[in-house]
Amino acid sequence: MSKFSPRFLAFIGFVKSAETCYKKGHYGDDSFVVVERDPNDSGGTTKWGLDAATHGEGVAKLSWPEAEQIYWDYYWNGNGLYGSCDTMIDKVGEIIFDTRINCGMGAAKVILAKGNNDPSKMINARDDRYRAIVNSHPSKSEYLKGWLNRDVELRKRVGL
């Protein structure tokens, strides 16, 4: 029996594909996952989409099972503070999970409130947030296309 819920297991592949960088020519091969060190990323060192600013410098050495456990504990279950995505209605839980990862826990609460449990409104609120970030921090414009593309894929994944 899995220690993860079926709903988490059904969605974690989306997160893994969106968050993981591989060496060229080795997409999907976990033995070729790249540790990212983007000088413009305030999160610092990142692996499996988990950054050192939030999870400590040990992220560079994480295996996928360790990263998956962090995703389960911290993001899916809200680190014991924000509630489990399993208790949220379909689509909303998955969107909040991805929002916690990509925007942070506080922003996820705001987006949940703005969307009022409407999945489409929630993703639109994410789009608005990304554009606002770029408007106030033009140096982040290099990320906007990727953020918006992720939301396009998220809409597809949750059936919107």
Secondary structure, DSSP 8 states (H G I E B T S, - for coil): --SS-HHHHHHHHHHHHHH--B-TT-TT-GGGB--B--TT-TT-SEETTEEHHHH-GGGGG--HHHHHHHIIIIIISGGGTS--GGGS-TTHHHHHHHHHHHH-HHHHHHHHHHHTT-HHHHHHHHHHHHHHHHHH-GGGHHHHHHHHHHHHHHHHHHT-
